[in-house]
Amino acid sequence: MKEILNRLINQEHISSEEAKNVLVNISEGKYNQSQIASFLTVYMMRSITIEELRGFRDALLELCIPVNLEDYNTIDLCGTGGDSKDTFNISTLSSFITAGAGVKVAKHGNYGVSSASGSSNVMEYLGIKFTNDVNFLKRSLEAANICVLHAPLFHPAMKNVAPIRKELGVKTFFNMLGPMVNPAFPKNQMVGVFSLELLRLYSYLYQESDKKYAIVHALDGYDEISLTGKTKVVSNNSEILFTPETIGFSTIEQNEIYGGNSVKMAAEIFKSIINGEGTAAQNNVVLANAGLAIATAKDISHTEGIEVAKESLFSGNARDSLKTLIAISK
């Protein structure tokens, strides 16, 4: 580790194989906490390369507990986090709207590290069970069109990193990896990233895959379609920049999608929106994101996907998916 740290501090890069080996060694407990913290910190101060990101991704996928859900042709809606915007749980709500539209969702998520409430915090608060039991996950998909893959249950190798990430309390390269290491290996993905540079790296790596994908970055820094300004989306066959008005919405203010400063507050906002009682701004943001996910899975246009998402939210189908998942969690 000492040699790797010295190279990284000197602004040198490491190969995919070296990056992969570092994470494998971390999982095997070969480094102390100070070394791991230093390694994470270096990557907050220098850019990550595509080779390094590929190596870290490959290590986590190799070390994870895989779950075979390929019969369900799932999609994952997952953001990197780390945008420091403190929004409500947009991708999680969008996941239930997508499920309510009949698209099977394998939602990969975790507790918040740099935000008050991550995806897992809210779902746990609402009474959703976390498990890596494949039969329960399949039952969830069949009954509710959605299952929840709580990252720590599928990435036990990273238990040495979790407390350090929590103590650091800021985004690390693990934020960059989260969406790429879904243990169900879904064939469809809508991914939000926190920077244009990461959008570029993700687009390279996803081009190498056989996934149908949409990678999203709002130019004012959000890792999702925020409707606060322009959004860039890279997909299998296009790269577009659009305004909220392009997809039929008005531009909104940042404070209109604030998620609160506690899990309880985030959960209350979540329940309000999924029950059809959200503000216009809240509703429109989740519809814009769910619409893109539905469009990606169904091979339709974004605006067509938004119409399908509206039906899911306002008919109560999204809420029913949530209620079903809570019921079978008991």
Secondary structure, DSSP 8 states (H G I E B T S, - for coil): -HHHHHHHHTT----HHHHHHHHHHHHTT-S-HHHHHHHHHHHHHS---HHHHHHHHHHHHHHS-----GGG--EEEEE-------B--HHHHHHHHHHHTT--EEEEE---SSSS--HHHHHHHHT------HHHHHHHHHHHSEEEEEHHHH-GGGGGTHHHHHHH-S--HHHHHGGGG-TT--SEEEEE-SSHHHHHHHHHHHHTSS-EEEEEEETTS-SS--SSS-EEEEETTEEEEE-GGGGT-----GGGGB--SSHHHHHHHHHHHHTT---HHHHHHHHHHHHHHHHHHHT--HHHHHHHHHHHHHTTHHHHHHHHHHHHH-
